Amino acid sequence: MEEEEAHPCNDQLPEGKCNSESLNDQLPEGKCDNESLNERDSEPTELFDGQNGFPEGKKEFVAPSVGMEFETYDDAYNYYNCYAKEVGFCVRVKNSWFKRNSREKYGAVLCCSSQGFKRIKDVNRLRKETRTGCPAMIRMRVVDSKRWRVLEVTHEHNHLLGAKIFRSIKKMGSGTKRKLQPSSDAEVRTIKLYRALVIDAGGNGNPNSNSSEVRNFSEHPNQLNLRKGDSQAIYNYLCRMQLTNPNFFYLMDLNDEGHLRNVFWIDSRSRASCGYVGDVIYVDNTCLSNRYETPLVALVGINHHGQTVLLGCGLLAGETVEFYTWLFKAWLACVSGLCPQTIITDRCNALQNAIAEVFPKSIHRFSLSHIMKKVPEKLGGLRNYDAIRKTFVKAVFETLKVIEFEAAWGFMVQHFGVADHEWLRSLYEDRAQWAPVYLKDTFFAGLSSSRPGENLSPFFDKYVHKQTPLKEFLDKYELALQKKHKEETLADIESRNTSPALRTRCSFELQLSKLYTREIFKRFQYEVEEMYSCFSTTQLHVDGPIVIFLVKERVLAEGNRREIRDYEVLYNRTASEVRCICSCFNFYGYLCRHALCVLNFNGVEEVPSKYILSRWKKDYKRLYIPDQGSNNVDAVDRMQWFNQLYRSALQVVEEGAISLDHYKVALQAFEESLNRAHEVEEKQD
């Protein structure tokens, strides 16, 4: 057993004074998480009281209880100090216990500043007596989990409590505020986290409340719709992730009454994925827009296997411009401000306005699969619904030119007399943001459907339904990510260790079988096979090096009948450029059968390199070079150093998990790197 030493701390502070410096050493001056995200706004989302990181207004801080756990001693001290401030007393350290050899603190007693009495030699001093022998205190100690646990609590005071005593936390003038530094994020988030933990579903700050009332959206539109225990579940999850996930990032947003309003989090793997596939993201707000029990919003990308990957998660109090703006700014803060090229969402005015504010340079498009899912709901009550639906589908998916779409839509509206239908009218007004014929210059990487039957499913489709409680979702969340990670790892192994079977003698198929991952090659291989349904390739127009070809294809139409469709393909031999009117490359990231026919017609035996995207290659993560490379390292930004090192290390980890030989090489590389880093430290000493 380790020897213990007790060190009374009464001598550390003058009598009658509160330990103000301790908290102020831990918390930065100025802004909290939310305010730092609103730098571009003239008015921040929240106003915070001095250095405390709390919103001004009504404050209800939960009383300490046996079993509470904190990541560090400082977190525990900060929490009790802020609780004391709300109740109306000051805090001091009564006792601390340290390990004899290392001098590491492992136990402490925090008490009311009125605890104890004056020493005999001080009784005759003129100074007013402030100590009353108050018994209020908490005793805590480091437990096996290396966290600080509260073991004993006394709430009762034997004196009047002051009306908002602020002496234990210094106030600060607005002129001295400065921007939150990254190194202080943990402290501020911890205080905010406990502040949020207090306000449970009942709104009375009592975590033991037996109320099972479920608030609806209209009653409390400015706070999360939480049941009893949901705040604790959020807290437990965030704490666990910070312990096990070193690059885990989260932010919390509180309203003026201190209730939890919005939450955002992203784990280390998702942060790394943002660097790989953050150019095209899909905002999955299915749960929020459909009023699920869990008001979830997921930011989703697509990896080199065509699998959806999570790029961040949020819980929002509602669908407002303010809340979506907060979420996007939170995500932007953890990805070093790298904006996506394309953002795909449901049709939602709040989303549209928030994206325009936070991502003004990004291309915003509406998800066609969402629109198609709503067709039965929106049009099902119309007479001749089946005929209207068929005409609608034909206008959306079978038109290749804008003039064709306009004609088909006009026919539908006039023939079926639906010119005044509100949903169809609004769809037509927004057509430039969802109809494939208008989106041919937008890169989607497969995250938007342009063919009948394609569907973009919610990321947590099999893990959350309308009645899934938040606590249950947080448990399923980790299972879902584990399954997704396993699928990606297995796909990596299959792509690298096996060769796909070739089905044709086409040189394009052989070329890309060596480069693409199995799933992406399978999709490209289908295009190669379908080249044989294209029976005619002829020149339409020649303008110097640019030639426009007409490719005729037999396609399967309604009723299993075959019909012939014409596709125009532009080919520039000088620039090795080929573009088809179907725009398969922009929609899916690989060339279509029509473009391949034109290349083949002109004697080209290999797909030009510009049409072989690195994001689909087997070794994409090896080839990927982060934007913040070693040549652009900030001399003082330690957060940038950490993010870059972590991302690079994660690449080695993923390579090392492929096989036992890979594992041994990766582990040896880590050990060698660590030794070299130690050598640098020794030289500096």
C-alpha positions in Angstrom: 0.0 0.0 0.0 1.1 3.5 -0.7 1.7 5.7 2.3 -0.5 8.7 2.8 0.3 12.1 4.2 -2.4 14.6 5.3 -1.7 18.2 4.6 -4.0 20.7 6.1 -4.6 23.5 3.7 -5.9 26.2 6.1 -2.5 27.8 6.0 -2.7 28.2 2.3 -5.4 30.9 2.4 -5.8 33.9 4.7 -8.7 33.7 7.0 -11.9 35.0 5.7 -10.8 35.0 2.1 -11.9 32.7 -0.6 -9.7 30.7 -3.0 -10.4 32.8 -6.0 -7.1 32.3 -7.9 -7.5 28.5 -8.2 -10.5 28.7 -10.5 -9.2 31.6 -12.5 -6.0 29.7 -13.2 -8.1 27.0 -14.8 -10.5 29.0 -16.9 -9.4 31.4 -19.6 -10.5 34.9 -19.8 -13.1 35.8 -22.4 -15.2 33.6 -24.6 -16.5 30.2 -24.2 -17.0 27.5 -26.9 -20.2 29.1 -28.3 -18.9 32.6 -28.6 -15.7 31.5 -30.3 -17.9 29.9 -33.0 -19.7 33.2 -33.6 -16.6 35.3 -34.4 -18.1 36.5 -37.7 -21.3 37.6 -36.0 -21.6 41.0 -34.5 -23.6 39.4 -31.7 -22.7 36.0 -30.1 -25.2 33.2 -29.5 -24.7 33.4 -25.8 -23.5 36.0 -23.3 -21.3 34.5 -20.6 -20.8 35.7 -17.0 -17.2 36.7 -16.7 -14.8 33.8 -16.6 -17.2 31.2 -15.5 -18.4 30.0 -18.9 -22.1 30.2 -17.8 -24.9 32.1 -19.5 -26.2 35.1 -17.7 -29.7 34.8 -16.2 -31.2 32.1 -14.1 -28.8 29.5 -12.8 -29.6 26.2 -11.2 -26.6 24.2 -10.3 -27.1 20.6 -9.1 -26.0 19.9 -5.5 -23.1 17.5 -5.1 -23.9 13.9 -4.3 -22.0 10.7 -3.4 -20.8 8.9 -6.5 -20.2 11.9 -8.8 -17.1 11.5 -10.8 -14.7 14.1 -12.4 -11.9 13.7 -14.8 -9.4 15.8 -12.7 -9.1 17.5 -9.4 -9.4 20.8 -11.1 -12.7 19.8 -12.7 -14.1 18.8 -9.3 -12.9 22.0 -7.7 -14.3 24.2 -10.4 -17.7 22.4 -10.2 -18.0 22.8 -6.4 -16.8 26.4 -6.6 -19.5 27.2 -9.1 -22.2 25.4 -7.1 -21.1 27.4 -4.1 -21.4 30.6 -6.0 -25.0 29.8 -6.9 -26.0 28.7 -3.4 -24.3 31.7 -1.8 -21.1 30.6 0.0 -17.4 30.5 -0.6 -15.1 27.5 -0.9 -11.7 26.7 0.5 -9.6 23.6 0.6 -9.6 22.0 4.0 -7.3 19.0 3.5 -5.3 17.5 0.6 -3.6 14.1 0.5 -0.5 13.4 -1.6 1.5 10.3 -2.4 4.7 10.5 -0.4 7.1 9.6 -3.3 5.5 11.4 -6.2 3.7 14.2 -4.4 0.7 13.4 -6.7 -2.6 14.5 -5.2 -5.1 11.7 -4.7 -7.5 13.0 -2.1 -9.0 16.2 -0.8 -11.8 17.8 1.3 -13.4 21.0 0.0 -15.5 22.9 2.6 -17.4 26.1 3.2 -15.2 29.1 4.1 -17.1 29.3 7.3 -15.9 25.9 8.4 -14.0 25.7 11.7 -13.2 28.5 14.1 -10.5 31.1 14.7 -7.3 29.9 16.3 -6.9 31.0 20.0 -4.0 33.4 19.2 -6.2 35.1 16.6 -9.3 35.6 18.8 -8.4 39.1 20.0 -7.8 40.5 16.5 -10.1 43.3 15.5 -11.1 41.5 12.3 -14.7 40.4 12.2 -15.4 36.7 12.9 -16.6 34.9 9.8 -16.2 31.2 10.8 -19.1 29.4 12.4 -18.0 25.8 12.4 -20.1 25.2 9.3 -20.2 21.5 8.4 -20.8 21.8 4.7 -18.2 19.9 2.7 -17.4 17.3 0.1 -14.7 14.6 0.4 -13.3 13.1 -2.7 -10.5 10.7 -3.8 -9.0 9.2 -6.9 -10.4 5.8 -7.6 -9.2 2.9 -9.8 -10.5 4.5 -13.0 -8.1 7.4 -12.3 -11.1 9.7 -11.9 -12.0 11.8 -8.8 -15.1 10.4 -7.0 -17.1 12.2 -4.4 -17.2 9.9 -1.3 -18.9 12.0 1.3 -21.2 15.1 1.2 -22.6 17.4 3.8 -25.1 20.0 2.4 -26.2 21.7 5.6 -24.9 25.2 6.6 -25.2 26.7 10.1 -25.2 30.3 8.9 -27.1 32.5 6.6 -26.1 32.1 2.9 -25.1 35.2 1.1 -27.2 36.6 -1.8 -25.0 35.6 -4.7 -21.5 35.7 -3.2 -19.0 36.1 -6.1 -15.8 36.3 -4.2 -14.7 32.8 -5.0 -14.8 33.6 -8.7 -13.4 36.9 -9.9 -15.4 39.1 -12.1 -13.8 40.6 -15.1 -14.4 43.8 -17.1 -15.4 43.4 -20.7 -12.2 45.3 -21.8 -10.0 42.5 -20.6 -11.7 39.7 -22.5 -9.6 37.7 -25.0 -10.3 34.9 -27.3 -10.5 31.4 -25.9 -7.3 29.5 -26.4 -7.4 25.9 -27.6 -5.5 24.6 -24.5 -8.3 25.8 -22.3 -11.1 24.0 -24.1 -11.2 21.0 -21.8 -11.6 23.2 -18.7 -14.4 25.3 -20.1 -16.2 22.3 -21.6 -16.1 20.5 -18.3 -17.7 23.4 -16.5 -20.3 23.7 -19.2 -20.9 20.0 -19.1 -21.7 20.0 -15.4 -23.8 23.1 -15.9 -25.8 21.2 -18.5 -26.0 18.0 -16.4 -27.9 20.0 -13.8 -30.9 20.9 -15.9 -32.8 17.6 -16.4 -36.0 17.0 -18.1 -38.1 18.5 -15.3 -36.1 21.8 -15.5 -35.8 21.9 -11.8 -32.2 20.9 -11.5 -33.0 17.7 -9.6 -31.3 14.7 -11.2 -33.3 12.3 -9.0 -36.6 13.6 -10.1 -39.2 10.9 -10.7 -41.0 12.9 -13.3 -41.6 10.9 -16.5 -43.2 13.8 -18.3 -42.0 14.1 -21.9 -41.9 17.7 -23.2 -43.0 18.3 -26.7 -41.4 20.6 -29.2 -44.0 23.4 -28.9 -43.7 23.7 -25.1 -40.0 24.3 -25.0 -38.7 25.2 -28.5 -35.4 26.6 -27.1 -34.1 23.5 -25.3 -33.5 19.8 -26.0 -36.5 17.6 -25.5 -34.9 15.4 -22.7 -36.4 12.7 -20.5 -35.2 11.9 -17.0 -31.6 10.7 -17.1 -30.9 11.9 -20.6 -28.5 14.6 -19.4 -26.6 12.0 -17.3 -26.4 9.7 -20.4 -25.0 12.5 -22.5 -22.5 13.3 -19.8 -21.4 9.6 -19.3 -21.0 9.2 -23.1 -18.9 12.3 -23.5 -16.7 11.5 -20.5 -16.1 7.9 -21.7 -15.2 9.1 -25.2 -12.7 11.6 -23.9 -11.1 8.9 -21.8 -10.8 6.4 -24.7 -10.6 8.7 -27.7 -7.7 11.2 -27.6 -8.9 13.3 -30.5 -12.5 13.4 -29.5 -14.2 16.8 -29.8 -17.5 18.1 -28.5 -19.3 21.4 -27.9 -22.4 22.2 -25.9 -24.8 25.1 -26.3 -27.0 26.4 -23.5 -29.9 28.8 -23.6 -30.3 31.8 -21.3 -31.9 29.7 -18.6 -28.9 27.3 -18.6 -30.9 24.5 -20.2 -29.1 22.2 -22.7 -30.0 23.3 -26.2 -27.6 21.8 -28.7 -24.8 19.3 -28.6 -22.1 18.4 -31.2 -19.5 15.7 -31.1 -17.1 14.0 -33.4 -14.6 11.1 -32.7 -11.1 10.8 -33.8 -11.8 8.5 -36.8 -14.6 10.7 -38.0 -12.2 13.7 -37.8 -9.7 11.9 -39.9 -12.4 10.9 -42.4 -13.3 14.6 -42.8 -9.8 15.1 -44.3 -10.3 12.2 -46.7 -13.9 12.6 -47.8 -15.1 15.9 -46.5 -15.4 17.4 -49.9 -19.0 16.1 -50.3 -21.2 15.8 -47.2 -24.8 14.8 -46.7 -26.7 16.4 -43.8 -29.0 13.6 -42.5 -31.7 15.3 -40.4 -34.2 12.5 -40.7 -34.6 12.1 -36.9 -35.0 15.8 -36.3 -37.3 16.6 -39.1 -39.6 13.7 -38.3 -39.7 14.5 -34.6 -38.0 11.3 -33.4 -37.4 10.9 -29.7 -33.7 11.4 -30.4 -33.4 14.8 -32.2 -30.3 13.6 -34.2 -28.5 15.3 -37.1 -25.7 13.3 -38.7 -23.1 14.7 -41.1 -22.2 11.9 -43.5 -19.6 11.3 -46.2 -18.7 8.5 -48.5 -15.5 6.5 -48.3 -13.3 4.8 -51.0 -15.5 1.7 -50.9 -18.7 3.7 -51.6 -19.7 3.2 -47.9 -21.3 6.0 -45.9 -19.0 7.3 -43.0 -19.9 9.5 -40.1 -18.3 13.0 -40.1 -19.9 14.3 -37.0 -23.1 14.2 -34.9 -25.4 16.7 -33.2 -28.5 16.9 -31.1 -30.6 20.0 -31.8 -33.5 21.5 -30.0 -35.3 22.3 -33.3 -35.1 23.0 -37.0 -34.1 26.7 -36.9 -31.5 28.7 -38.8 -29.8 29.5 -35.4 -29.4 25.9 -34.3 -28.2 24.6 -37.7 -25.8 27.5 -37.9 -24.4 26.6 -34.5 -24.0 23.0 -35.6 -22.2 23.8 -38.8 -19.9 26.3 -37.1 -19.1 23.6 -34.5 -18.2 21.1 -37.2 -16.1 23.7 -39.1 -14.2 24.5 -35.9 -12.9 20.9 -35.6 -12.0 20.5 -39.2 -9.7 23.5 -39.4 -12.2 25.5 -41.4 -12.1 23.3 -44.5 -15.4 23.8 -46.3 -17.0 21.0 -48.3 -17.3 21.4 -52.0 -20.9 20.0 -52.1 -23.5 19.8 -49.4 -26.7 17.7 -49.8 -29.7 18.1 -47.6 -33.4 17.7 -47.4 -35.5 20.6 -48.7 -35.6 22.8 -45.6 -35.5 26.6 -45.5 -33.6 26.7 -42.2 -30.9 24.4 -43.5 -30.7 26.4 -46.7 -30.2 29.7 -44.8 -27.7 28.2 -42.4 -25.6 26.7 -45.1 -25.6 30.0 -47.0 -24.2 31.7 -43.9 -21.6 29.2 -42.8 -20.6 27.7 -46.1 -21.1 30.5 -48.7 -18.6 29.0 -51.2 -20.1 25.5 -51.0 -22.6 24.2 -53.5 -25.9 23.3 -51.8 -28.2 20.7 -53.4 -31.4 18.9 -52.3 -31.5 15.2 -52.0 -33.5 13.6 -54.8 -34.1 10.4 -52.8 -35.8 12.5 -50.0 -38.1 14.0 -52.7 -39.0 10.7 -54.2 -39.8 9.2 -50.8 -42.4 12.0 -50.3 -44.2 11.4 -53.7 -46.7 8.9 -52.3 -47.4 11.2 -49.3 -47.8 14.4 -51.3 -49.5 13.1 -54.4 -51.2 9.9 -53.2 -54.5 11.6 -52.7 -54.8 12.9 -56.2 -57.0 11.3 -58.8 -54.9 9.5 -61.4 -52.1 9.2 -58.9 -50.4 6.2 -60.7 -50.3 8.1 -64.0 -49.1 11.3 -62.4 -46.3 9.4 -60.6 -45.2 7.7 -63.8 -45.1 11.0 -65.6 -43.3 12.6 -62.7 -40.6 9.9 -62.7 -40.2 10.1 -66.5 -39.7 13.9 -66.3 -37.1 13.6 -63.5 -35.0 10.6 -64.6 -35.4 10.3 -68.4 -34.8 13.8 -69.6 -31.2 14.7 -70.6 -31.7 18.4 -71.5 -33.3 21.3 -69.7 -35.8 21.9 -72.6 -36.9 18.2 -72.4 -37.5 18.5 -68.6 -39.5 21.7 -69.0 -41.6 20.2 -71.7 -42.3 17.0 -69.7 -43.1 18.9 -66.5 -45.4 21.3 -68.4 -47.2 18.3 -69.9 -47.7 16.7 -66.5 -49.1 19.9 -65.0 -51.5 20.6 -67.9 -52.6 17.1 -68.6 -53.5 16.2 -65.0 -54.6 19.7 -63.9 -52.2 20.0 -61.0 -50.9 23.5 -61.8 -52.2 24.7 -58.4 -50.8 21.8 -56.4 -48.6 23.5 -53.7 -46.0 20.8 -53.3 -45.4 20.4 -57.1 -45.4 24.2 -57.5 -42.7 24.6 -54.8 -40.7 21.7 -56.3 -40.7 23.4 -59.7 -39.5 26.6 -58.1 -36.5 24.7 -56.5 -35.9 22.5 -59.6 -32.3 23.9 -60.1 -31.3 22.4 -56.8 -32.7 18.8 -57.1 -33.5 17.9 -60.7 -30.6 15.9 -62.2 -30.8 17.7 -65.5 -29.8 21.0 -63.7 -27.0 19.4 -61.6 -24.6 18.1 -64.2 -21.8 20.4 -63.2 -22.1 19.5 -59.5 -19.8 16.7 -58.1 -21.7 14.3 -55.8 -19.3 11.3 -55.4 -22.3 9.0 -55.4 -24.2 10.7 -52.5 -27.1 11.8 -54.7 -29.3 9.6 -56.8 -29.8 10.3 -60.5 -31.4 6.9 -61.5 -34.7 5.4 -60.5 -34.7 3.2 -57.5 -31.6 4.7 -55.9 -32.0 5.5 -52.3 -29.9 7.4 -49.7 -30.8 5.7 -46.4 -30.3 7.4 -43.0 -26.9 6.6 -41.5 -28.4 5.1 -38.3 -31.3 3.5 -40.2 -31.2 0.2 -38.4 -30.3 1.6 -35.0 -32.8 4.3 -34.3 -36.5 4.6 -34.9 -39.1 7.2 -33.9 -39.5 6.0 -30.3 -35.8 5.1 -29.6 -34.9 7.0 -26.3 -31.8 9.1 -26.3 -30.1 6.8 -23.7 -30.7 3.8 -25.9 -29.4 5.5 -29.0 -26.1 6.5 -27.3 -25.6 2.8 -26.5 -26.4 1.8 -30.1 -24.3 4.6 -31.5 -21.1 3.0 -30.6 -22.3 -0.4 -31.9 -23.2 1.2 -35.2 -19.8 2.9 -35.6 -18.0 -0.4 -34.7 -20.0 -2.2 -37.4 -19.2 0.5 -39.9 -15.5 0.5 -39.1 -15.4 -3.3 -39.3 -17.1 -3.2 -42.8 -14.5 -0.7 -44.0 -11.6 -2.7 -42.6 -12.9 -5.9 -44.2 -13.4 -4.1 -47.5 -9.8 -2.8 -47.3 -8.5 -6.3 -46.8 -10.6 -7.8 -49.6 -9.5 -5.0 -52.0 -5.8 -5.4 -51.3 -5.6 -9.1 -51.1 -7.8 -10.3 -53.9 -8.1 -9.6 -57.6 -11.6 -9.2 -59.1 -12.7 -11.5 -62.0 -12.7 -9.9 -65.4 -15.8 -10.3 -67.5 -14.7 -8.7 -70.7 -11.6 -8.3 -72.8 -11.8 -4.5 -72.6 -8.6 -2.8 -71.7 -10.4 -0.3 -69.5 -11.6 -3.1 -67.2 -8.2 -4.5 -66.8 -6.7 -1.1 -66.1 -9.0 -0.1 -63.3 -9.2 -3.6 -61.8 -5.7 -2.9 -60.5 -6.6 0.5 -59.0 -10.1 0.7 -57.8 -11.4 -0.8 -54.6 -13.6 -3.9 -55.1 -17.0 -2.1 -54.7 -16.1 0.8 -56.9 -14.6 -1.4 -59.6 -17.8 -3.5 -59.5 -19.8 -0.4 -60.4 -17.3 0.6 -63.1 -17.3 -2.9 -64.4 -21.0 -2.7 -64.9 -20.5 0.3 -67.2 -17.9 -1.6 -69.2 -20.3 -4.5 -69.7 -23.1 -2.1 -70.7 -20.8 -0.8 -73.5 -22.2 -3.7 -75.5 -25.7 -2.3 -75.4 -24.4 0.8 -77.2 -24.5 -0.2 -80.8 -23.7 3.0 -82.7 -21.1 5.8 -82.2 -21.1 8.5 -84.9 -19.8 12.1 -85.2 -22.4 14.9 -84.9 -20.2 18.0 -85.0 -16.5 18.8 -85.4 -14.9 22.1 -84.1 -11.1 21.8 -84.3 -9.9 19.3 -81.7 -13.4 19.1 -80.2 -15.8 16.5 -81.6 -19.4 15.8 -80.5 -20.4 12.1 -80.8 -23.8 10.6 -80.8 -24.0 7.2 -79.0 -27.1 5.1 -79.4 -28.1 2.7 -76.6 -30.7 0.1 -76.2 -32.3 0.5 -72.8 -34.9 -1.5 -70.9 -38.1 0.5 -70.6 -41.4 0.0 -69.0 -43.0 -3.4 -69.6 -39.6 -5.0 -70.3 -39.5 -3.6 -73.7 -36.4 -2.2 -75.3 -36.1 1.3 -76.6 -33.3 3.3 -78.2 -31.9 6.5 -76.5 -29.4 9.0 -77.8 -26.5 10.3 -75.7 -24.3 13.2 -76.9 -20.6 12.9 -75.8 -18.1 15.7 -76.2 -14.5 14.5 -76.9 -11.4 16.7 -76.9 -8.4 14.6 -78.1 -5.9 17.4 -77.3 -7.0 17.8 -73.7 -7.9 14.1 -73.2 -11.3 15.3 -72.2 -14.5 13.4 -72.5 -17.9 14.5 -71.2 -21.2 12.7 -71.6 -24.6 14.4 -71.4 -25.7 11.9 -68.7 -22.9 13.3 -66.4 -22.2 10.0 -64.8 -18.7 11.1 -63.8 -20.0 14.1 -61.7 -22.8 12.0 -60.1 -20.8 8.9 -59.3 -17.1 9.6 -59.9 -16.3 7.3 -62.8 -16.9 7.3 -66.5 -20.1 6.0 -68.1 -20.5 3.5 -70.9 -21.2 6.2 -73.4 -17.9 8.0 -72.7 -16.0 4.7 -72.7 -17.5 3.9 -76.2 -16.2 7.3 -77.5 -12.7 6.6 -76.1 -12.7 3.2 -77.6 -14.0 4.5 -80.9 -11.0 6.9 -81.0 -8.4 4.2 -80.2 -7.8 5.2 -76.6 -6.8 2.1 -74.6 -6.7 3.6 -71.1 -9.0 5.8 -69.2 -7.3 9.3 -68.9 -5.8 9.8 -65.4 -8.0 12.9 -64.7 -11.0 10.5 -64.7 -9.5 8.0 -62.2 -10.2 9.7 -58.9 -7.8 9.0 -56.0 -10.7 8.7 -53.6 -11.7 5.4 -55.2 -8.3 3.8 -55.1 -7.3 0.9 -52.9 -4.4 2.8 -51.4 -6.2 6.2 -51.2 -5.4 6.7 -47.5 -1.8 6.0 -48.2 -1.7 8.5 -51.0 -3.7 11.1 -49.3 -1.6 14.2 -48.3 -3.3 16.3 -45.6 -3.8 20.0 -46.5 -1.9 21.1 -43.4 1.4 19.4 -44.3 4.8 19.8 -42.7 5.6 22.7 -44.9 2.7 24.8 -43.5 3.2 24.1 -39.8 2.4 27.0 -37.5 5.3 27.6 -35.1 3.0 28.0 -32.0 -0.3 26.2 -32.8 0.0 23.0 -30.8 -3.6 22.0 -31.7 -2.5 21.9 -35.4 0.5 19.8 -34.4 -1.7 17.4 -32.5 -4.3 17.1 -35.3 -1.6 16.5 -38.0 0.3 13.9 -35.9 -2.9 12.1 -34.9 -4.1 11.9 -38.5 -0.7 10.6 -39.7 -0.6 8.1 -36.8 -4.1 6.9 -37.7 -3.0 6.1 -41.2 -0.2 3.9 -39.7 -2.7 2.2 -37.4 -5.1 1.4 -40.2 -2.2 -0.1 -42.3 -1.0 -2.0 -39.3 -4.4 -3.7 -38.8 -4.3 -5.4 -42.2 -2.2 -8.4 -41.2 0.2 -9.6 -38.5 3.2 -8.6 -40.6 1.8 -5.1 -41.1 1.1 -4.9 -37.4 4.8 -5.8 -36.5 6.2 -3.2 -38.9 3.8 -0.5 -37.7 4.6 -1.2 -34.1 8.3 -1.1 -34.8 7.9 2.2 -36.6 6.0 3.7 -33.6 8.7 2.6 -31.2 11.5 4.0 -33.4 9.6 7.3 -33.8 9.1 7.5 -30.0 12.8 6.9 -29.4 13.8 9.6 -31.8 11.4 12.0 -30.2 13.0 11.2 -26.8 16.4 12.0 -28.3 15.2 15.5 -29.2 14.1 16.0 -25.7 17.4 14.8 -24.3 19.3 17.1 -26.6 17.3 20.1 -25.4 18.0 19.2 -21.8 
